[in-house]
Amino acid sequence: MFWPLGLVGRVSVVMVVAVVLVFMANTVFYNEAESFIVNDVRFVQLGDALNTDLRVLSSAPPNQRSFLAVVLSGSELDVSWEAHADLPNLPNLPQHHSVSLQRLVHRLSKDYAPLAKARLDLYTLTPNATDVLGTATLPDGSVMRYRVPGLMQRHTFTRGLAAAAITAGAVSIAAAMLIQGLSLPLRALSAAAERVGSNEEWTPLPERGPREVRGVVHTINAMQTRIQSLLDDRTQALAAVSHDLRTPLTRLRLRSGFLNDEEAQAAIEADLDEMETMVNGVLAYLSGVNDPETARATDIVATVFTLVDDFSDMGRDARYEGPEHLRITVRPLAMKRVLSNLIENGLNYGGRVLVEIAETKQGWVDIQVSDNGPGIPESERERVLTPFYRLEGSRSRQTGGIGLGLAIVLREVQREGGTFRLGQGDVHKGYGGLCAMISLPYEKDATKEHQI
């Protein structure tokens, strides 16, 4: 669910997870190591202090031992002395001898012989207490009591933890910057791959980045060069053939006019009309491949009004619904050709056409051209957008189509940065046939300025 879709995001996630795991492992290991080192040092210091204090109190006169115990006390060890005759009973509170304290008593008794003879004892008053209490018996039977503050407290390292956190953060930032830099050639390659075989002007990609990326870029550049060469050859061949066919077609039309057989003359002229329609369609399709027209701010509603009025003047049923003005940046002639093709197709195959324009969301506008014809089956809606593909059942060549109208519309809309799709019209409005839907980007501010 949270796995990024992009390569940069995935590499970053893997890198961050690796850094976090290493940081957590180092935290545990360093904490245990520092705790062991701190405790070991403190245990050695405790043994030295107890051994020294025991020897000092043992060699001192009894009347000076209480004073010496106060002198020997400090922040790490609090010492007191009690004579055997005045020794009170041990506290009524329960005493807890943990395994670690028993091990510490055994270790100190082993390392310091005087402590072993003094019957050293260590205990806590509660299981979770951090202060350790203890007793040691002097040779004359008197008792040295002592308290070690915080001996059982768990040690955590803070300086090492902060340093590790800063290092991990710095490594993560540096790695993210490096990954971002390495991804730039891949992003450029992805954008270029989307233009492969399209009608957009091709600019060779700079061959930079890692060796593998440079190899892929070189291959893409060479492939696009070959594809563009094939496209240019195809375009020039079709354009030349279509253009050259106009001359013999014109001669055949003139010669057919001298025939005495009216039936044969009508058949020949029908075939010539069909051939001329095909030639004009191919030329119209090829003329848009390298269209030099530049985009500019255009009132798309005014263009639709003009087309609807033109068809209405010819006695066709074409209507428009939508705002009175909507200004978008497009190639005016190309967009007019697109809308004219859609409206004319709808009138030819249905008889009535409704053009609707609406602002759907920020940055986009929808144009719908619906008719009341038979429509196109859903399984065929993608195929009819390919050049020279026709539906024999619902659309015949007698209506003027050779399978290039929708292909031209799709190409021109895509060149405007929009989308084009086919669907079913609104039956309740009386236009339940084919619905051609165009979505184009536009600047909302420019629209408002035009309306003001």
Secondary structure as UniProt FT lines:
FT   HELIX           7..59
FT   HELIX           62..72
FT   STRAND          78..82
FT   TURN            84..86
FT   HELIX           99..111
FT   HELIX           113..117
FT   TURN            118..119
FT   STRAND          121..124
FT   TURN            127..128
FT   STRAND          132..137
FT   TURN            139..140
FT   STRAND          143..148
FT   TURN            149..152
FT   HELIX           159..194
FT   TURN            195..197
FT   HELIX           211..256
FT   TURN            257..258
FT   HELIX           262..287
FT   TURN            288..290
FT   STRAND          296..299
FT   HELIX           300..313
FT   TURN            314..315
FT   STRAND          317..321
FT   STRAND          327..330
FT   HELIX           332..349
FT   STRAND          352..361
FT   TURN            362..363
FT   STRAND          364..371
FT   HELIX           378..380
FT   TURN            381..382
FT   HELIX           383..385
FT   TURN            387..388
FT   TURN            392..394
FT   HELIX           397..399
FT   HELIX           405..415
FT   TURN            416..417
FT   STRAND          419..424
FT   TURN            427..430
FT   STRAND          434..441
FT   HELIX           444..451
//
